[in-house]
Structures are given as C-alpha cells and as structure tokens.
Amino acid sequence: MTSIERTAYPRFKRLITAHELHLFFSPTRDEGAWASEATDCDEHLLALLLMLKSYQRMGCFPRLEDVPEMVVDFVRRAVELREGTLPLYRAVKTAKNHRGLVRQRVGVVYDQGEARRIAEASIRQEAAAKNRPADLINIALEKVVGAGLELPAFSTLDAMASAVRKEVNASICTGIHDRMSAVERAGLLRLLEERDADGTTQYNRLKKFAQSPTWSHFKRLIAQLEWLDALGDTGAWTEGVAPRKVTDFAGEADAADASELKAYVPVKRVALVACLVHKARMRVRDELALMFCKRVGAKTKKAKEELEALRLAEREMTETLIGNYRTVLKHLDDGGPAQGALAKAAAITAEAVQALQGLDEQAPAEEVARRLEGRVSPAVLAFLKAMTVQAGGLGTVTRAVEGFGGFAQQYEQIEKVSAHHGNFWEVLLYGQIGRDRALMFDLSGKLEFAATSEDRTVLDALAHARRHQGARGEYISAVGEDGRAVDVSFATQNWQKAVVDRTRPGQFVRRRFEAMVFTYLAEELRTGDVAVAGSEEYGDWSKQLLAWEAVEEKLPAYLVEIGLAENEDEAAAFDAASAAAADAGYPDNESLVIDPPTGIPSLKQHRSEGQRPSAKRLEQEIKARMRKRGARSQSEKRPHLRSRDGARLGARRPHRRSHPHHQRAHHQRSPPCPGRGQ
C-alpha cells in the first residue's frame, strides 16, 4: 500500500499553525447561521461546521475522529459552544444528510462512479509513462478535482493505481518479449545460467561498470560495449516504451539477483533483463563520451599550462634562438666560412668560364676538341672543384643548425615563442594529444555521432580527418569527397590560422587539424549540439521533446491556465493572432534584429531610460519620512573622558542606578507600548 504522505491526497497536517487555523477553519457569520438552522443540538452543529471547513480545505470528508483536537477546539471556541462539546452523530442518516448539505453549499457533485471512471482513465493513460503509484494517484487527484467532483477515498485510489499499473506493466512486458526473436530471448536467459571465471553469472556482469571512465580503462570499456551490442538491438526491443518505464524496469532487475529473477514469470523475466541490457548499453556509451570529453579537456588545460610555462621561459628560449641566429650570420657574413668558400669558388669558376668562353650548343666538335685539347680540360676540373668548395661553405651553415638540435627543433622553438606572443595555445595542443591519437580515432569509430541541429560542420570535419587517418605526412588535402573545401568556420580565428598554411593553399596542417576536430567534437558533445546514438546523458535532446501534435492538444488549456486566453476558443486563435501581431510590429521593434543571411533572431542590449518621475517622487517621500540619525546638536553631544595629557579615552556614559527602587521608578515613568493595555 502506498503511503499517503508520499501523495498529494488532502489530509490534516501533524502540526497546524495558528495562522492556518484562522485562515482555513474560522467559520463566518453566514456559515454559523446556516449550520444553526440545519441542526438541532450543539454536537451536530459542531460536527456540521467541522465537515464544512474540512471539505473547503481538503476537498473530501474526513472521519470525525481523524479531525485534530486543536481544530475541534478552535471551531468550538469560534462559535462559542460550551467546553466539552464533542462532534457526534447519533445516527448514520444524520451524517449522510449533513454531507449532502455541505456539497450543496460548496457546489460540488457527488458522483463516485464518474469520479472513479475519471481517475481510472487518467491512471491508465499515465501508467504507460510513469511507474510510481504515488505519481499515478496525484494525477488522478488533479483530474477529479478539475472535474468538480468529490474525491474518492484514498484506499480506493491506491487499489485502483496498483491494479491498473500491474495491468499496464504486464502489457509492456509482453510487447518487449514479443519484439525479440527466440534466439535473442534464449541469449538473455543464458546470462542467468552461464558463469564467468570469477564464479558469478554473466547477468552480474550487466550490473558492473567497467571501472571508472578513464583513458587507461578504454579497452575494457570497448570490450564491454562490443559484448553488450552482441546481445541484440535493445532499441528495437524497447521501441515505443517510455524511457521512465525502461529505467524503472532496469532498476527492478538490477535490485534482484539471478536466483530471484528465475522466480518471475518468463515474459516479465525476459523483459526486465532486456531493459537492464538496454540501460547498460546506454551507460557504457555515456562513459566513453565522458571519457573522451575529460581527456580532451585535460589535454587542452595542459596545452594552456605549457603556454604559461613558455611565457616564463621565453627570455631563455629567445636568447638561445638569438644566439643560434648570430652563429648562422657569422657563417654567412664577410670573413665567415660560407663567404670565404663562395669567393674561392667564384675565382676558380672564373678561370673555367674563361677557358670555355665563346662555346655554345652550336659550336663544332672540332672547336670543342681543340679547346679541351682532346681530353678532360683542367677548366672543367676547376669548375667541379669550385662547386665542391661552394657546397662545403654552405655545409658549414647546415652543420651549425644541426648542432643546435636540427631544423625541426628550431622550427618548434620558433612556434612556441610565436604562440606565447599571440596567446596561441592551439599550436601546442597536438603535442599533448599525439600519443592518444590512435585511441581517439578508435573511439570516434566505435560511437555513432549525430548532429542535433542543421549544422553538421564539425561532423563533416571529423569524417574528413578519419578519411586521412592513415596519413603520416605534414599536410593533408583541404578538399572533401564532394570536391568542395572542408568548412572550418565553426572554429575560432586562432584555430583557422593554425590549421591553414599560407604557403600551401588547399591543404591543412594535418596534426593541428586533427587536434582542432577532437577539441570541437568534445565541445559539441558537452553543449548537446552533437549527440551519441544509443546514449542517455549524451543522447539527442530533441527526441525527448513533446511531439507537435501533443503540444497542439495541450496548448489551449495551457494558455487559459497562464492567463493568456480567457477560454479555449480564444486560445485556439492565439497562435495566428500573436504571430500576425509580432510580424506587424517587427519594423518598429528596435530591440529585435533578424540576420537576413541566416534568419537567426537576436536581441539588442536594453538600455535604461533613466529614473521615472514617480520613482524620484517616491525616493523623495521616503527620505522626508526617514528619521535623521547621527546629527545631534552641541547640547546633545556627550562629554568625553580624557587622560592627563589630553588624549580622548571614550564617551562618558550617564550613570545608571542599580537600586531596585530606582529601577521601579524608571519603569513607572516609561510610557506604555502602543497597542498594549489600551
């Protein structure tokens, strides 16, 4: 039996305040006269008034013995009945007649058959989505009161909710059972029999989390996901069942062990296990998505911390780069090895050029042979020697850069310094997530993502990154499968600047592009713009909204309830009238702006029009009525004690006598408090 305290069924509170007694249980003169005419003794008079006030307060008739004594005493004193008068009925017929009088005065209809019919219909309708009996009883109370009928007894509603709930749940379990194939049902029942290595049934594995959703447990989560998905398509099994019902059924299955479930009838047993499997599949997807978001967030934080560390180490790194640049300049400057080699090579080359001067592609073979003396000319050897010397001079510069750690390290340090100057942490992120790259791509392949709006740019960028997952080069194409450029307008200017290399039009910097995609995928998951199919926490929120047909059905009554329409006929025309009024007022509405290309509305910041004249008058009136504090005349100022050197010690307080006679005299001279003793 449902506890009445868990429901909204009207009942007397354990502690009723004096304010509540006066507000709800004070009989008016008219009510007292009406009760006096309808009764022939004090006991009946008190009983009738208690029934009237109780019904006005609670909407039902309580048993007289259930009325709190403090309420009985309050009503007795209010109508000036003698002490000890009790609310009693000497005949059942008298009590029935009094209930009829109260209903007639209050204006309610006594039709228990209709009240039970309304209650049962509302409970049956809501039992398809709600499972707690207290919720079902509360809905029935609302419908019966709304129909202007007297409430049935709580025991009646409780029994009705229990019976209807059992019937509806049995129907839902049968539907789940019938939507499964025989093979799938057998697979679920085997979970109650087969045991794992630790001696527990595989059913117990459904209840276990794959430890905490951390990156180190990724493989265990993936294994759990694959095992659960192999059990069957639970989404098809629970199709049409309210999510709240699935949650409640899964909770019931989770609270029972394998031996307890075997005592259930087969249909209910299969349905409960199916709901538990469905919730387990949703839970593991939640954990994977949460793990991904946490990992990306942690890596982003580390990239920003690295940027802060670079700011502290900027001076040292800048001085190192300047020293390296100075060394390269010394090699290239006059007197350096590169310039010396270049001058020597130029001199040797001049001799070779002089020996071969005048020859071209059309020169006769005899002339070439005469110039070269029929063998390899010393001029040609000199030319080759000059090229070798020149290459050696440039090699000194290359060796200098290699001594600093190589060109890649120099470029990396330059990027880090540039990142510091531009608050450019984005270029540092891939260095943090590089080791997790394979796992992140694996995760994005295991989960099915869906956009909750028309904007699919992040998912399109993810698909482009996955197509180039096997690439190891520095750059990838910026053109998608459809031949159009991949849209990265969702990213900030810093990210767009990071992934695009101006010297390589039509290409993305692969590592930065991947880091950007993972960052925005995690952000879209957190904001709900991207959903994970089959998840609960990261599911598509738009599918949880009411269908438009249901909204249209409830809209008129809602508009009447909130005061936007006086009746449902007026509410039916509310949509069109309000839309027409809004359209007509838009040209003059300076606060609302609709962007023509996108159609997105936005509100301008409201600026205050200044203080109203009425507010200024109110402020002046309040100040005029306020007593001035702190401003006293010289005669009111108290003298202060001063030390021998003239320093002020504190305010001198008037001496108060402690003699009882003086205290009594003081109290006798005090004026009486307003409203007391007058």
N, C-alpha and C positions, 0 to 999 in steps of 0.2 A: 504494500500500500504506500502510495506517495505521501510524504509528509506535507501537511497543509502549509507549514512555514515556508516551503520551497515554492509555493504558488502565490498568485495574487488574489486567491479567494478571500473575500472580506471576512475579517474576524476581529475580535477585540484585542487590542494591544495589551501586553502584560502590565505596562506602566502608562497610564493616561495622565497627561499634564492638566493643570488647572485651566490653562488656556484652551486646550482641546475640549474639556468638559463644557466650558461656557460657549465655545464656538459650535459644537455639534449636538450637545444634549440639553440645551436650555429650551424648554417649551415656551412658545409665545403665548400671549393672552388669548389669541384666537384658538390656538391648539388646546389650551387648557379648557376654554369654554366648550369647544367641540367634544372633548373627552368627557367632561362633566355631564353633558346632555346624553351621551351614549352609554353611560354606566350608572349603576345604582349603589355602589359601595366604594370605599377608598381603595380596597385591594384591586378591584377591577380598573379603577381609574389609573392607579399607578402602573398596572400591567399594560393597559392600552397605550399610555404615554411612552413607556419603555419600548413597546413594539413599534410605535410610530417613529421615534427618534432613531432606533436601531436600524429600521428599514431605510430611513433617509440617509443614514451614514453608510450602510453596508450593502443595501440592495437585496437583502434577504431577511428572513425572520429567524433569530436565534432562539434556542430554548431559554426559557426564563431563568433556569438555574445556571445557564452559561453567562448571563449578564454580570459583569463585575460588580462587586458590592459597592465600590466607590461611585459607579454610575447610578446604581439604585438609590444610594443616599443623596446624591446630588439632585436627581429628579424629585425625590420625596421632599427635600427642603425647598426646591424651587416652587412647588405647588402647595407648600405649607400643610403637608399631611402630618399626622401625629407620629411621634417617634415609635418605631417598632412595626409600622405598617409594611406588609410584605406583598409583592406582586403574586397573586394567586388566582387560579381559576378553579371553581368548584365543579365545572362541567366542561367536557371537551367541546361541546357545541358552542359554548360562550367564546372559547379561544378561537374557534373557526370563524365565528361571526366577527370578532374583532379584527382578524386578519383581512376579512373582506372589507371592513370599514377603512382600514389603513390603505389597502390597494386602491379603493375608490378615491380617497383623499389625495394620494400620491399620483394617481393617474397611470397605473401600470396594469397590464393584462395578466391574468393568471391563466396560463395555458401551458401546463407542464409537458404535454405531448409535443407541442410546437417547439418549446424550449429544448427538449431532448433531441428533436429532429435537427434543429439548427446546430446544436452542439456536436452531434454525431457527424453531420456533414462537414463541419469545419475541421473536426479532428481527423476525419478520413482524408480530407484534402491535404492537410499539413503533415500527416504522418508519413507521406511519401518523401518528405524532405527533412523532417525532424524526428528524433528518436526518444528524447527525454519526455516522460509523461507529464512533468510539471509544465513544460513548454506547451504541450498539447492542451492541457487544462486551461492555461492562461489564454490561449487563442479562443477556446470555446467560451470563456467568460466574456471576452471582448465582443464576440458576435451576439451572444444572448442579450447582453446589456444594450448593445446597439439596436437590437430589435425591440427594445422596450418591454422585455419580458422578465418575469421573476426568475431568479437563479435557481436551478435545481440544487439539491443537497450535494455537499462535497463528495460524499461517498458515491453518489450516482455518477458524477463526472469522473471520479477516479476509476471506477469499474468500467465505465464506457471507454476511457482513454486506454486502459490496459487491454481490453478486448479488441478494440479497433487496431491498436498498434500491433498486437500479435498477428492479426489477420493480414495487415498490410506488409509486415515484415516477412511473413511466410510467402506472400505473393512475390516480393522482391527476390527472395532466396530462390524460388522456383525459376524466376526469369534468368538469374545468373547461372543456375545449374543447367538450364536448357540451352543457353547460348554457348556452352562449352561442348567440345567433342568428347566422345568416350575415351579417347586416348589422353586428352588433357585432364579429364577428371581422374583417370587412373594415375596419372603422373602426380597430381596433387595428393591423392590418398597415399601414394608410396612415401611421401615426405613424413607421414606419421609412423611409418614402419622402418624404413632404412636408417641405418645409423652411421655416423662419421667415425673417424679414428678415435675421437675422444669419448666415444660411448654414447653420445647424445644423438637424438634423432635429427634428421635433416630439417624437420619442422622447427627445431630450436634455432637453426641457422637463419631462419627468416627474421627472428627477433633480434639478432645480433647486428650491431653496427660493425662495419669493417674498421674498427678502431676509430681514432679521430681523423677528420678530413684534412690530413696534412700531406704535403708533397711526398714524404717518404712512404706513405701508405697508398700511393697512387695505383700500384699494380694490384694490391688487394681489392681496392675499390673497383677497378676494371674487371677483375675476376668475379667479384660479386655481381656486377652489372650483367656480365655475359651469362652467368648461371641463372639469374632471375629472368632474363629475357628468353632463355631457352625453355622456361616453363610454359610460356604461351603469351598470347596477346591479351593481357588483362584489361586493356582499354576497351576491347570489343566485348569482353565478358560483362563489364560494369557499365556498358553504354545505356544511357537513359536513367541511371541510378544517381540520385543526388549525392554530391561529394560528402555532405554531412553524414548521410547514411553509410557510405563506404567507410568513412572514418570510424563511425561507431561500431560497425561490424568488425572492422580490423582490430579495434580496441578490445572487443569481446574475445576475439580469437587470441590476441596477444596475452590476455589475462589468464587464459587456460593453457594447460599443457597437453601433450599428445594423448595421454590416457583419458583426460576429461573430454576432449573433443570426440573421442570414439563413442562416448555415450550419447552424442547428439544424433538426430535422425540424419540419414545420408545426405539429403538435399541441403539441409542447413549446414552440415559439416563442410561440404564442398564449397558452399557459398562463403562461409566465414574464412576459410583458408584462401580462397580466391581473392577476397578483399584484402587479406593480410599480405599476399604476394603483390597485389597492386600497390599498396602503400609502401612496401619495401622497395619496389622499383622506382617509385617517385622519390623516396628518401635517398637512395644511392645517387640519383641524378642531382638532387639538391646538394649532396655532399661534394660531388665532383665540380659542380658550378661554383660552390662556395670556395672550394679549394683553389680553383683557378683564379677567382677574384682576389682572394687573400694573397696568393703568390704574386700576382701582377702588382697589387698594391704594395707588397713588401719590397719588390724589386724597384718600383718607382721611388719609394722612400729612400732606398739605398743610393739610387742614382742622384737624388737631390742632396743626400748627405755627402756623396762623393764630390758634388759640385761645391758644397760648402767647404769641404776639405781642400779642394783645389784653390779656393779663394785664399785660404790661409797659406797654402804652399805656393801661391802664384809668384811671389818675389823670387824664390829659389829657382822655380822652373823657368821663369822669364830670364833670369840671369844665365842659366845654363844654355837656353836657346840663343841668347845674345852671344855667349862665348863660342858656341858652335858656329854661329854665323860669322863671327870675327875670324875664326880659323879658316873657314872657306874663303873669305875675302882675301886673307893673306896669301892663300894659294893662287888666287886669281889675279892679285894686284901686281904692279910692276915690281920686279925683283923676286917674285914668287916662282915656284917650280913650274906652274902652268904657263906663266908668261915667258919664262926662260925657254921652256920647251917649244913654245909657239914661235919665238923669234928664231931659234936654231933651225926649226923645221922650215920656216919661211926662207931662210938663207939657202938651205940645201935645195929646196924646191926651185928657187930662182935659177940655180945652175942647170937643173934638169930642163926647166922651161926654155932656157937659152939654147940648149943643145937641140931641142925639138922644135924650136920656133920656125914657123913657116909651113910646117906639115899639117895636113888635114886629111879628111876621109878620101879626097880625090887625088892625093899625092901618088905618083907612080911608085911601083915596088922597087925600081932601081934606085930612086932617090932615097927611099927609106933605108934600103940596104947600105947605101953609101954613107948616110948619116950615122947609122948604127954600126958601121964597119963590119957588117955581116954577122954580128953576134950581139948578145945582150949588152946594150950600151951601159957604160958607167952612169950615164944620166938617168936611165931607168932605175938602176940600183939606188942611186942617190934619192930618187923620188920615193921609193919604197921605204928607205931609211928615214926620210923626213916624216912620212905618215906614222911610222913606228914611234918616232920621238914625240910627235904631237899627241898620239894616243896615250903615251906614257905620262905626258903632262896632265891630261885630263884624268888619268887614273889616279893621280895623287889626290885630286878633289874627291873622287869616289871613295878612295880608301879612308879619307878623313871622315866622310859621312858614315861609313861602315864602322869606324872607330867610335862614333857617338851612339851606336846601337842600331844603325841601319836607317834606311829611308822610311820604313813603316813606323818605327818608333818616333822618328822626328815628326812625321805627319800626325801621329796620335797625340803627341805633346802639344803640337800647334792647335789641334782641335780642342784639347782640354782648356788651353788658355783662351781660345775663342769662345768656348762655352761659358767660361767664367765672365767674360766681358759682356756677353749677351744674355745672361741668365738662361743658358741654353742647355738644360739638363737632358733634353731629348736625345742628343747625340751620344750620351753616356749610357743610355738605358740598355742597349743591346749587350754591352759589356757585362751587365748584371744578369740578363736572362739567357745569354748564349748557351750555357750548359743545360738549360731547361727547354731549349728549342724543340728537341725531338718529342719530349713529353707533352708539350703544349700543342704541337701539331697532332699528336696521337689523341689527345683529349678532344680537340676540335673535330676529329673524325668520328669519335665514339658518340658524341652528343649531337642531337639534331636541333639546330637553331632555327628560329622563325622570327621575322620582324613583326612587331605588334602595330606598326603603322605602315604607311606607304613608302617610307624612307628605308631603302634596302642598301644604302651605300656601304655601310660597314660590312654587311654580309657579302656583298659583291667583292669588296677588297679582300675579305678572308678567303673567298673562293679563288681569287687571283693568286694570293700567297700560297695556297695549298697546291695550285697547279705548278708552281715553281718551287715546291718543297725540296725537290732533289737537286736544285741548282747549288753550286758552290762558288760561282763567280761573284765578283763585287757588285755587278749590276744585273737587273732583270728588266724585261720589257714593261713599259707602262701602258701597253695596249691590251685590251681584253680579248676574249674569244669572239666577241661580236665586231671586232675591228675598231671599236671606239676606245678612247683613252679612259683608263680607270679613274673614277671620280673619287678624289680625296678631299672634297670640300667640307666633309664633316670634321676634319682635323683643324687644329689651330695653325696660325701662321708659322709658328716655330716648327711644328711637325712638317708642314708642307715645304718649308725651307730645308729641313733636314733630309727628307726623302728624295728631293729633286737635285740633281747635279746639273748646273747650267752648261757645263762643258759636254754633257751627254744628253741632248734633247731626246725625248721619247723613251727614257729609261728611268728606273728607280734605283736608288741605293738599296740593295736587297736587305741587308741586315736592319737598317733603320726602318724600312717599310714593314718588315715583319714585326718589329718592336712596336711600331705605331698601331698595327692591326690588332695585336694582342691587348694593347692598352685600351683601345676604344671598344673592343669586344667586352672586356671586363666592365668598363664604364656603362655600356648599354645594358649589360645584364643587371647591374646594380640599380639602374634607373627604370628598368622594365621596358625599354624600347626594343630589346631583344629577349625572346623567351626560349626556354628549353622544352622541347616537346616531351611530354610524359613526366614533367617535374611538377612540384607543388609550390615551393617557395619561389621558383623562377619560371612558373608557368605563365601562359598568356592571360593577362588580367582581363582582356577584352572579352574572352569567352565566359567570364564569370558575371558579366553584366546581364541584366534582365533583357529578354527578347523584346523587340519594339512592340510586338502585339500585346505583351503583358503590360508594358508601360502605358499603352493607349487605353487598356482596360481599367487601370488603376488611376489614371491621370485626373479624370473629372472629380472623383471623390477626394483626391489629394488636394486639388485646387480649392474645393469647398472647405476642407479641413484647415488649410492655412490662411483662408480669408481672401484669396484672390478671385473667388467667384461666390455668388450667393447661392446658387443651386447648380445641379449637374447640367441643366440645359444651357445655362450661361457658360459653364466650364467647357462644354463641347465646342463652343465658338471661340474659346480663349486663344487657342494656338494661332488661328488665322488672323484674328483681330490684333493680337500682340505683335505678330510678325509684320503686319501692314503698318502698324504704328511705329515700329522700330525702323522699318525701311523709310517711312516718310520723314522721320526725324533725323536720319543719318546726316544729310547735308548740313544741318545746323549743329550737329554734335561735334564740338571741337575736341573733345577728350578721346573719342574713338577714331582710330586710324586703321584702315584695311589696306594691306600691301597689295597693289594690283598684280604683280607677277605671281605671288604665292597664294594670295587670298587669305593670309593669316591676319586676324584682328589683334590689335594691341591697344592698351590704354595709356594715355599720357599721364605723367605725374600731376596730381591735383595740387594746385597752388591755393593757399589760403586767401580768402577775400578780405582778410582783416577782421578785427573785432566788431561785432554787431553793436548798434547803438543800445539795444536792450541789454546786452551783456555789460556794456560800460555803465549803464544806469544801475544794474544790479550790483556791480562792484562798488560803485559809489555809495549805494544804500547800505551795503554790508559794512563798509568802512565807517560810515556815520554811526552805525549802531554798536560798533565794537568799542569796548572799554579800553581806554588808553592804559598801558602798563609801562612801568619804568620811568615815567615822567612825574616827578614829585617836586613840590615847592621846597624852598630852602627851610621852611619851618617844619616840613615833614621829614627832612633828612635826619637820620640818627647820628649822634656823635660817635666818633671812633676813638678807641684806646690807642695811645702812642707810647712808645718806650721813652726812656730818659733822653735819648739822643734825637727824639722827634719822629722816629720811624712809626708808620701806621701798623698796628697789630691786628685790627679787625673791627667789625661792627659791634658797638655796645648794645647788648640786648636788655630790654627792660626787665627788672627783677620781678619774678613771679613768686608770690607767697605760696607755700605748701601747706599752710594750716587749713584743716577741713572747713573752718568757719569761712575763710576767705573763698574757698572753692565753692561752697554752697551759695555764698553771696554772689559770686560770679555767674553761677548758673541761674540764679533768680533774676539777675539783671539781663540775661540773654533773651532776645526776642524769640517767640515761638517759631518753629519751622512752618513755612507756608503749606497750607493744606492739611496740617495735623492739628487736632484739638480745636478746630474752628468750625 
